[in-house]
Amino acid sequence: MTNTAWQVIGLAVLAGAIFLADRVLLWMESRGWIYWRRRKGLTAMGADLMQDLSPAAQAQRRALEQERVRKNVRPAEEPPFQVDLDAKVVRIRTTTGERDRPRP
């Protein structure tokens, strides 16, 4: 074979390797591991870094944490409703603090 034939074979192998690498990178992107061709933007780590530097984002994060803590306050340990089949009565505890009323 001549030198030109080897160059053509080498180019074909290189093109195939580039194509396979592109397909592997697209597969990795579909799994959410990297950004390759289809999605543009910051990586998750870059977005977190930008949010850490922004005072508005810090204030929003603090407000969200306070809301989470406020919502995690446990109400009374009993279930929110009671059913008495013998008396045919259902008692439902309301969130406003009203007394339980029997409902026939």
PyMOL CGO cylinders between C-alpha atoms (Angstrom):
from pymol import cmd
from pymol.cgo import CYLINDER

trace = [
    CYLINDER, 0.00, 0.00, 0.00, 1.13, 3.45, -0.65, 0.3, 1, 1, 1, 1, 1, 1,
    CYLINDER, 1.13, 3.45, -0.65, 1.57, 6.27, 1.79, 0.3, 1, 1, 1, 1, 1, 1,
    CYLINDER, 1.57, 6.27, 1.79, -1.67, 7.93, 0.57, 0.3, 1, 1, 1, 1, 1, 1,
    CYLINDER, -1.67, 7.93, 0.57, -3.75, 4.82, 1.32, 0.3, 1, 1, 1, 1, 1, 1,
    CYLINDER, -3.75, 4.82, 1.32, -2.49, 4.79, 4.91, 0.3, 1, 1, 1, 1, 1, 1,
    CYLINDER, -2.49, 4.79, 4.91, -3.38, 8.45, 5.26, 0.3, 1, 1, 1, 1, 1, 1,
    CYLINDER, -3.38, 8.45, 5.26, -6.96, 7.76, 4.06, 0.3, 1, 1, 1, 1, 1, 1,
    CYLINDER, -6.96, 7.76, 4.06, -7.29, 4.83, 6.49, 0.3, 1, 1, 1, 1, 1, 1,
    CYLINDER, -7.29, 4.83, 6.49, -5.90, 6.99, 9.30, 0.3, 1, 1, 1, 1, 1, 1,
    CYLINDER, -5.90, 6.99, 9.30, -8.38, 9.76, 8.54, 0.3, 1, 1, 1, 1, 1, 1,
    CYLINDER, -8.38, 9.76, 8.54, -11.27, 7.26, 8.50, 0.3, 1, 1, 1, 1, 1, 1,
    CYLINDER, -11.27, 7.26, 8.50, -10.19, 5.83, 11.87, 0.3, 1, 1, 1, 1, 1, 1,
    CYLINDER, -10.19, 5.83, 11.87, -9.83, 9.35, 13.31, 0.3, 1, 1, 1, 1, 1, 1,
    CYLINDER, -9.83, 9.35, 13.31, -13.29, 10.35, 12.01, 0.3, 1, 1, 1, 1, 1, 1,
    CYLINDER, -13.29, 10.35, 12.01, -14.78, 7.18, 13.53, 0.3, 1, 1, 1, 1, 1, 1,
    CYLINDER, -14.78, 7.18, 13.53, -13.11, 7.86, 16.88, 0.3, 1, 1, 1, 1, 1, 1,
    CYLINDER, -13.11, 7.86, 16.88, -14.40, 11.44, 16.91, 0.3, 1, 1, 1, 1, 1, 1,
    CYLINDER, -14.40, 11.44, 16.91, -17.92, 10.22, 16.06, 0.3, 1, 1, 1, 1, 1, 1,
    CYLINDER, -17.92, 10.22, 16.06, -17.83, 7.60, 18.85, 0.3, 1, 1, 1, 1, 1, 1,
    CYLINDER, -17.83, 7.60, 18.85, -16.50, 10.14, 21.34, 0.3, 1, 1, 1, 1, 1, 1,
    CYLINDER, -16.50, 10.14, 21.34, -19.33, 12.52, 20.40, 0.3, 1, 1, 1, 1, 1, 1,
    CYLINDER, -19.33, 12.52, 20.40, -21.92, 9.78, 20.92, 0.3, 1, 1, 1, 1, 1, 1,
    CYLINDER, -21.92, 9.78, 20.92, -20.43, 8.85, 24.30, 0.3, 1, 1, 1, 1, 1, 1,
    CYLINDER, -20.43, 8.85, 24.30, -20.44, 12.49, 25.39, 0.3, 1, 1, 1, 1, 1, 1,
    CYLINDER, -20.44, 12.49, 25.39, -24.08, 12.89, 24.26, 0.3, 1, 1, 1, 1, 1, 1,
    CYLINDER, -24.08, 12.89, 24.26, -24.99, 9.78, 26.26, 0.3, 1, 1, 1, 1, 1, 1,
    CYLINDER, -24.99, 9.78, 26.26, -23.24, 11.21, 29.32, 0.3, 1, 1, 1, 1, 1, 1,
    CYLINDER, -23.24, 11.21, 29.32, -25.16, 14.46, 28.81, 0.3, 1, 1, 1, 1, 1, 1,
    CYLINDER, -25.16, 14.46, 28.81, -28.47, 12.58, 28.68, 0.3, 1, 1, 1, 1, 1, 1,
    CYLINDER, -28.47, 12.58, 28.68, -27.59, 11.04, 32.06, 0.3, 1, 1, 1, 1, 1, 1,
    CYLINDER, -27.59, 11.04, 32.06, -27.02, 14.54, 33.46, 0.3, 1, 1, 1, 1, 1, 1,
    CYLINDER, -27.02, 14.54, 33.46, -23.33, 14.06, 34.12, 0.3, 1, 1, 1, 1, 1, 1,
    CYLINDER, -23.33, 14.06, 34.12, -22.00, 16.78, 31.78, 0.3, 1, 1, 1, 1, 1, 1,
    CYLINDER, -22.00, 16.78, 31.78, -23.15, 19.49, 29.36, 0.3, 1, 1, 1, 1, 1, 1,
    CYLINDER, -23.15, 19.49, 29.36, -21.95, 18.75, 25.85, 0.3, 1, 1, 1, 1, 1, 1,
    CYLINDER, -21.95, 18.75, 25.85, -23.94, 19.97, 22.84, 0.3, 1, 1, 1, 1, 1, 1,
    CYLINDER, -23.94, 19.97, 22.84, -27.63, 20.05, 23.50, 0.3, 1, 1, 1, 1, 1, 1,
    CYLINDER, -27.63, 20.05, 23.50, -27.86, 22.09, 26.70, 0.3, 1, 1, 1, 1, 1, 1,
    CYLINDER, -27.86, 22.09, 26.70, -26.08, 25.30, 27.42, 0.3, 1, 1, 1, 1, 1, 1,
    CYLINDER, -26.08, 25.30, 27.42, -25.71, 26.96, 30.78, 0.3, 1, 1, 1, 1, 1, 1,
    CYLINDER, -25.71, 26.96, 30.78, -23.90, 26.69, 34.06, 0.3, 1, 1, 1, 1, 1, 1,
    CYLINDER, -23.90, 26.69, 34.06, -23.12, 23.40, 35.64, 0.3, 1, 1, 1, 1, 1, 1,
    CYLINDER, -23.12, 23.40, 35.64, -24.84, 22.70, 38.94, 0.3, 1, 1, 1, 1, 1, 1,
    CYLINDER, -24.84, 22.70, 38.94, -21.64, 23.53, 40.78, 0.3, 1, 1, 1, 1, 1, 1,
    CYLINDER, -21.64, 23.53, 40.78, -21.24, 26.81, 38.91, 0.3, 1, 1, 1, 1, 1, 1,
    CYLINDER, -21.24, 26.81, 38.91, -24.86, 27.80, 39.59, 0.3, 1, 1, 1, 1, 1, 1,
    CYLINDER, -24.86, 27.80, 39.59, -24.41, 27.08, 43.31, 0.3, 1, 1, 1, 1, 1, 1,
    CYLINDER, -24.41, 27.08, 43.31, -21.28, 29.20, 43.37, 0.3, 1, 1, 1, 1, 1, 1,
    CYLINDER, -21.28, 29.20, 43.37, -23.08, 32.10, 41.69, 0.3, 1, 1, 1, 1, 1, 1,
    CYLINDER, -23.08, 32.10, 41.69, -25.94, 31.83, 44.19, 0.3, 1, 1, 1, 1, 1, 1,
    CYLINDER, -25.94, 31.83, 44.19, -23.55, 31.82, 47.12, 0.3, 1, 1, 1, 1, 1, 1,
    CYLINDER, -23.55, 31.82, 47.12, -22.05, 35.11, 45.96, 0.3, 1, 1, 1, 1, 1, 1,
    CYLINDER, -22.05, 35.11, 45.96, -25.35, 36.93, 45.43, 0.3, 1, 1, 1, 1, 1, 1,
    CYLINDER, -25.35, 36.93, 45.43, -26.77, 38.74, 48.51, 0.3, 1, 1, 1, 1, 1, 1,
    CYLINDER, -26.77, 38.74, 48.51, -30.32, 38.45, 47.16, 0.3, 1, 1, 1, 1, 1, 1,
    CYLINDER, -30.32, 38.45, 47.16, -29.93, 34.70, 46.77, 0.3, 1, 1, 1, 1, 1, 1,
    CYLINDER, -29.93, 34.70, 46.77, -28.57, 34.42, 50.32, 0.3, 1, 1, 1, 1, 1, 1,
    CYLINDER, -28.57, 34.42, 50.32, -31.59, 36.30, 51.70, 0.3, 1, 1, 1, 1, 1, 1,
    CYLINDER, -31.59, 36.30, 51.70, -33.95, 34.11, 49.71, 0.3, 1, 1, 1, 1, 1, 1,
    CYLINDER, -33.95, 34.11, 49.71, -32.23, 30.95, 50.95, 0.3, 1, 1, 1, 1, 1, 1,
    CYLINDER, -32.23, 30.95, 50.95, -32.50, 32.16, 54.56, 0.3, 1, 1, 1, 1, 1, 1,
    CYLINDER, -32.50, 32.16, 54.56, -36.22, 32.86, 54.08, 0.3, 1, 1, 1, 1, 1, 1,
    CYLINDER, -36.22, 32.86, 54.08, -36.76, 29.40, 52.61, 0.3, 1, 1, 1, 1, 1, 1,
    CYLINDER, -36.76, 29.40, 52.61, -34.93, 27.77, 55.52, 0.3, 1, 1, 1, 1, 1, 1,
    CYLINDER, -34.93, 27.77, 55.52, -37.02, 29.72, 58.04, 0.3, 1, 1, 1, 1, 1, 1,
    CYLINDER, -37.02, 29.72, 58.04, -40.20, 28.66, 56.25, 0.3, 1, 1, 1, 1, 1, 1,
    CYLINDER, -40.20, 28.66, 56.25, -39.05, 25.03, 56.28, 0.3, 1, 1, 1, 1, 1, 1,
    CYLINDER, -39.05, 25.03, 56.28, -38.33, 25.19, 59.99, 0.3, 1, 1, 1, 1, 1, 1,
    CYLINDER, -38.33, 25.19, 59.99, -41.70, 26.83, 60.64, 0.3, 1, 1, 1, 1, 1, 1,
    CYLINDER, -41.70, 26.83, 60.64, -43.55, 24.13, 58.71, 0.3, 1, 1, 1, 1, 1, 1,
    CYLINDER, -43.55, 24.13, 58.71, -41.67, 21.34, 60.49, 0.3, 1, 1, 1, 1, 1, 1,
    CYLINDER, -41.67, 21.34, 60.49, -43.13, 22.28, 63.88, 0.3, 1, 1, 1, 1, 1, 1,
    CYLINDER, -43.13, 22.28, 63.88, -45.07, 19.19, 64.84, 0.3, 1, 1, 1, 1, 1, 1,
    CYLINDER, -45.07, 19.19, 64.84, -48.71, 19.48, 65.84, 0.3, 1, 1, 1, 1, 1, 1,
    CYLINDER, -48.71, 19.48, 65.84, -50.17, 17.28, 68.57, 0.3, 1, 1, 1, 1, 1, 1,
    CYLINDER, -50.17, 17.28, 68.57, -49.09, 13.65, 68.33, 0.3, 1, 1, 1, 1, 1, 1,
    CYLINDER, -49.09, 13.65, 68.33, -52.59, 12.33, 67.67, 0.3, 1, 1, 1, 1, 1, 1,
    CYLINDER, -52.59, 12.33, 67.67, -53.76, 11.73, 64.09, 0.3, 1, 1, 1, 1, 1, 1,
    CYLINDER, -53.76, 11.73, 64.09, -55.65, 14.50, 62.28, 0.3, 1, 1, 1, 1, 1, 1,
    CYLINDER, -55.65, 14.50, 62.28, -58.93, 12.58, 62.37, 0.3, 1, 1, 1, 1, 1, 1,
    CYLINDER, -58.93, 12.58, 62.37, -60.62, 9.91, 64.48, 0.3, 1, 1, 1, 1, 1, 1,
    CYLINDER, -60.62, 9.91, 64.48, -63.36, 7.56, 63.32, 0.3, 1, 1, 1, 1, 1, 1,
    CYLINDER, -63.36, 7.56, 63.32, -65.73, 5.90, 65.79, 0.3, 1, 1, 1, 1, 1, 1,
    CYLINDER, -65.73, 5.90, 65.79, -67.69, 3.32, 63.82, 0.3, 1, 1, 1, 1, 1, 1,
    CYLINDER, -67.69, 3.32, 63.82, -69.88, 2.26, 66.75, 0.3, 1, 1, 1, 1, 1, 1,
    CYLINDER, -69.88, 2.26, 66.75, -71.10, 5.82, 67.39, 0.3, 1, 1, 1, 1, 1, 1,
    CYLINDER, -71.10, 5.82, 67.39, -70.98, 6.70, 63.65, 0.3, 1, 1, 1, 1, 1, 1,
    CYLINDER, -70.98, 6.70, 63.65, -68.89, 9.79, 64.42, 0.3, 1, 1, 1, 1, 1, 1,
    CYLINDER, -68.89, 9.79, 64.42, -65.85, 11.29, 62.70, 0.3, 1, 1, 1, 1, 1, 1,
    CYLINDER, -65.85, 11.29, 62.70, -63.71, 13.84, 64.54, 0.3, 1, 1, 1, 1, 1, 1,
    CYLINDER, -63.71, 13.84, 64.54, -61.50, 16.07, 62.38, 0.3, 1, 1, 1, 1, 1, 1,
    CYLINDER, -61.50, 16.07, 62.38, -58.81, 18.27, 63.89, 0.3, 1, 1, 1, 1, 1, 1,
    CYLINDER, -58.81, 18.27, 63.89, -58.57, 21.59, 62.07, 0.3, 1, 1, 1, 1, 1, 1,
    CYLINDER, -58.57, 21.59, 62.07, -55.37, 23.54, 61.56, 0.3, 1, 1, 1, 1, 1, 1,
    CYLINDER, -55.37, 23.54, 61.56, -56.83, 26.75, 63.00, 0.3, 1, 1, 1, 1, 1, 1,
    CYLINDER, -56.83, 26.75, 63.00, -56.96, 25.33, 66.51, 0.3, 1, 1, 1, 1, 1, 1,
    CYLINDER, -56.96, 25.33, 66.51, -60.73, 24.90, 66.75, 0.3, 1, 1, 1, 1, 1, 1,
    CYLINDER, -60.73, 24.90, 66.75, -62.04, 22.23, 69.08, 0.3, 1, 1, 1, 1, 1, 1,
    CYLINDER, -62.04, 22.23, 69.08, -62.88, 18.89, 67.52, 0.3, 1, 1, 1, 1, 1, 1,
    CYLINDER, -62.88, 18.89, 67.52, -66.52, 18.63, 66.65, 0.3, 1, 1, 1, 1, 1, 1,
    CYLINDER, -66.52, 18.63, 66.65, -68.30, 15.33, 66.03, 0.3, 1, 1, 1, 1, 1, 1,
    CYLINDER, -68.30, 15.33, 66.03, -69.65, 15.10, 62.50, 0.3, 1, 1, 1, 1, 1, 1,
    CYLINDER, -69.65, 15.10, 62.50, -72.36, 12.52, 61.85, 0.3, 1, 1, 1, 1, 1, 1,
]
cmd.load_cgo(trace, "trace")
